[in-house]
Amino acid sequence: MTTPPTRLSKQARREQLLDTASGIVRAHGADGLTLVTLAEAAGVSRPIAYDHFGTRAALLLALYRRLDERHRAAVAQALRTSAPTAGAIARVLSTAYFACATDMPEFAALSAALKGSPEMEAVQHEMLADYTALIAAALAPHSALPAEALRLRCVGVLGAAEAIAAELNREETTTADAITALTDLIVGSLTPGLTPGADRQEPPRDGTHREQAVADGLQWAETVDSAEP
């Protein structure tokens, strides 16, 4: 007697579809993922795929959200076991970032596929803001920067991380070197920089600088006189 296939709950079916969608993007890129190709690869009818996601854009975004949540969960877990120093936290953040870039290559493909739609970009911006806040909160105890200054530096660090990840994906650097570079950038971003003109020495308030200027002027004049025929 043949046992009928197990009927999945709606949530379990959604997870199965997202697993399948992730495999499609990894194998064929984001362009290969549609609701039709998803239904075929998952072995379900097309109406089931449409019932869960509605549109291709919604499918891409659902998969992107899932990967983002998994990545942030991994970062949060790693931070809980990190030594409480700036260097250790920076290395944990860097290691987790590039683990995502190498273990979840579909993340970058989905990010590129979602660009161009104002609605999708707004959601991406929201998720990036949440990730930036996670990083800033981890680094705040080790920086004297104001909260907004630290946030902006974290935004800059993430931009640099994305560029380094592109180098890594092109195999133009190694994971170890990428982690070291990003770690150094993070640690370096925690120190307040000099304000404009702060590195300039104020002239003395007495007449010393005036006397020196007069002496320099006389010496210059003597040099010019001696140079004349």
C-alpha positions as CSV (number, residue, x, y, z in Angstrom):
1,M,0.0,0.0,0.0
2,T,1.4,3.4,-1.0
3,T,1.8,6.0,1.7
4,P,0.5,9.4,0.5
5,P,3.0,12.2,0.6
6,T,3.0,14.2,3.9
7,R,1.1,17.4,3.6
8,L,3.2,20.3,4.7
9,S,1.9,23.2,6.8
10,K,1.8,26.6,5.1
11,Q,4.9,27.8,7.0
12,A,6.8,24.5,6.3
13,R,5.9,24.8,2.6
14,R,7.2,28.4,2.5
15,E,10.5,27.3,4.1
16,Q,10.8,24.5,1.5
17,L,10.1,27.0,-1.3
18,L,12.7,29.4,0.0
19,D,15.3,26.6,0.3
20,T,14.6,25.7,-3.3
21,A,14.7,29.4,-4.4
22,S,18.1,29.8,-2.7
23,G,19.5,26.8,-4.5
24,I,18.2,28.2,-7.9
25,V,19.9,31.6,-7.3
26,R,23.1,29.9,-6.2
27,A,23.2,27.7,-9.3
28,H,21.7,30.0,-12.0
29,G,21.8,33.5,-10.5
30,A,18.9,35.8,-9.6
31,D,17.8,35.9,-13.3
32,G,17.1,32.2,-13.1
33,L,14.6,32.6,-10.3
34,T,10.9,33.1,-11.2
35,L,7.7,31.8,-9.7
36,V,7.5,29.3,-12.5
37,T,11.0,28.0,-12.2
38,L,10.5,27.8,-8.4
39,A,7.3,25.7,-8.8
40,E,9.0,23.4,-11.2
41,A,12.2,22.9,-9.0
42,A,10.1,22.4,-5.8
43,G,7.7,20.0,-7.5
44,V,4.6,22.0,-6.7
45,S,1.9,23.5,-8.8
46,R,2.3,27.1,-10.0
47,P,-0.7,28.3,-8.0
48,I,1.1,27.2,-4.8
49,A,4.1,29.3,-5.6
50,Y,1.9,32.3,-6.5
51,D,-0.1,31.8,-3.3
52,H,3.0,32.1,-1.2
53,F,4.7,35.1,-2.9
54,G,2.4,36.7,-5.4
55,T,5.1,38.3,-7.5
56,R,8.7,37.6,-8.5
57,A,9.8,40.8,-6.7
58,A,8.1,39.6,-3.5
59,L,9.9,36.2,-3.8
60,L,13.3,37.9,-4.2
61,L,12.6,40.1,-1.3
62,A,11.4,37.3,0.9
63,L,14.6,35.3,0.2
64,Y,16.7,38.4,0.8
65,R,15.1,39.0,4.1
66,R,15.6,35.4,5.1
67,L,19.3,35.5,4.3
68,D,19.7,38.8,6.1
69,E,18.0,37.5,9.2
70,R,20.3,34.4,9.3
71,H,23.3,36.6,8.8
72,R,22.4,38.9,11.7
73,A,21.6,36.0,13.9
74,A,25.0,34.5,13.2
75,V,26.7,37.9,14.0
76,A,24.7,38.3,17.2
77,Q,25.7,34.8,18.3
78,A,29.4,35.4,17.5
79,L,29.3,38.7,19.5
80,R,28.0,36.9,22.6
81,T,31.1,34.7,22.7
82,S,33.6,37.4,21.7
83,A,36.2,38.8,24.1
84,P,35.2,42.3,25.3
85,T,37.9,44.2,23.4
86,A,37.6,46.4,20.3
87,G,40.0,44.3,18.3
88,A,38.2,41.0,19.2
89,I,34.8,42.5,18.3
90,A,36.1,44.0,15.1
91,R,37.5,40.6,14.1
92,V,34.3,38.8,14.9
93,L,32.3,41.3,12.8
94,S,34.7,41.0,9.9
95,T,34.8,37.2,10.0
96,A,31.0,37.0,10.1
97,Y,30.7,39.4,7.2
98,F,33.0,37.5,4.9
99,A,31.5,34.2,6.0
100,C,28.2,35.5,4.6
101,A,29.9,36.7,1.4
102,T,31.4,33.2,0.8
103,D,28.8,30.9,2.3
104,M,25.8,32.8,0.9
105,P,26.9,34.1,-2.5
106,E,23.2,34.4,-3.5
107,F,23.0,37.4,-1.1
108,A,25.0,39.6,-3.5
109,A,23.0,38.4,-6.5
110,L,19.7,39.2,-4.8
111,S,20.9,42.6,-3.7
112,A,21.8,43.5,-7.2
113,A,18.5,42.1,-8.6
114,L,16.5,44.3,-6.1
115,K,18.1,47.5,-7.2
116,G,16.0,49.8,-9.4
117,S,12.8,49.5,-7.6
118,P,12.2,52.3,-5.1
119,E,10.0,50.1,-2.9
120,M,12.6,47.3,-2.8
121,E,15.5,49.7,-2.3
122,A,13.6,51.3,0.6
123,V,13.3,47.9,2.3
124,Q,17.0,47.2,1.6
125,H,17.8,50.6,3.2
126,E,15.7,49.6,6.3
127,M,17.6,46.3,6.7
128,L,20.9,48.0,6.2
129,A,20.0,50.5,8.9
130,D,19.2,47.7,11.3
131,Y,22.5,46.0,10.6
132,T,24.4,49.3,11.0
133,A,22.7,49.7,14.4
134,L,23.7,46.2,15.4
135,I,27.4,47.0,14.6
136,A,27.3,50.4,16.2
137,A,25.9,49.0,19.4
138,A,28.6,46.4,19.6
139,L,31.4,49.0,19.1
140,A,29.9,51.8,21.2
141,P,31.5,50.7,24.5
142,H,34.9,51.0,22.8
143,S,34.6,54.4,21.2
144,A,34.4,57.9,22.5
145,L,32.6,59.1,19.4
146,P,29.1,60.6,19.6
147,A,26.4,58.1,18.6
148,E,25.7,59.7,15.2
149,A,29.4,60.0,14.3
150,L,29.9,56.3,15.2
151,R,26.8,55.4,13.1
152,L,28.2,57.2,10.1
153,R,31.6,55.5,10.4
154,C,29.8,52.1,10.6
155,V,28.0,53.0,7.3
156,G,31.4,53.8,5.8
157,V,32.9,50.6,7.1
158,L,30.1,48.6,5.6
159,G,30.7,50.3,2.2
160,A,34.3,49.3,2.4
161,A,33.3,45.8,3.5
162,E,31.2,45.4,0.4
163,A,34.0,46.5,-1.9
164,I,36.4,44.1,-0.2
165,A,33.8,41.3,-0.6
166,A,33.7,42.0,-4.3
167,E,37.5,41.6,-4.4
168,L,37.1,38.3,-2.5
169,N,34.5,37.0,-4.9
170,R,36.7,37.8,-7.8
171,E,39.5,35.8,-6.0
172,E,41.7,38.9,-6.0
173,T,42.4,38.5,-2.3
174,T,42.1,35.8,0.4
175,T,39.6,35.5,3.2
176,A,42.3,36.0,5.8
177,D,43.6,39.2,4.2
178,A,40.0,40.5,3.7
179,I,39.3,39.8,7.4
180,T,42.5,41.6,8.5
181,A,41.8,44.6,6.3
182,L,38.2,45.1,7.5
183,T,39.3,44.5,11.2
184,D,41.9,47.3,10.9
185,L,39.4,49.6,9.3
186,I,36.8,49.0,12.0
187,V,39.4,49.5,14.8
188,G,40.7,52.7,13.1
189,S,37.2,54.1,12.8
190,L,36.7,54.1,16.6
191,T,39.1,56.9,17.3
192,P,38.0,60.5,17.0
193,G,39.9,62.4,14.4
194,L,41.5,65.8,14.7
195,T,39.2,68.7,14.1
196,P,40.2,71.1,11.3
197,G,43.2,73.1,12.3
198,A,43.7,71.1,15.6
199,D,47.1,69.9,14.4
200,R,48.3,73.4,13.9
201,Q,50.4,75.1,16.6
202,E,49.1,78.4,17.8
203,P,51.8,81.2,17.5
204,P,53.1,82.4,20.9
205,R,51.2,85.3,22.3
206,D,54.3,87.3,23.2
207,G,56.6,89.2,20.7
208,T,58.8,86.2,20.0
209,H,57.2,85.4,16.7
210,R,57.3,89.1,15.6
211,E,61.1,89.3,16.4
212,Q,61.7,86.1,14.5
213,A,59.7,87.4,11.5
214,V,61.8,90.6,11.5
215,A,65.0,88.6,11.6
216,D,63.9,86.3,8.8
217,G,63.0,89.4,6.7
218,L,66.4,90.9,7.3
219,Q,68.1,87.7,6.3
220,W,66.0,87.4,3.1
221,A,66.8,91.1,2.2
222,E,70.6,90.5,2.7
223,T,70.4,87.4,0.5
224,V,68.7,89.4,-2.2
225,D,71.3,92.3,-2.0
226,S,74.2,89.9,-2.2
227,A,72.7,88.2,-5.3
228,E,72.4,91.5,-7.2
229,P,75.3,92.3,-9.6
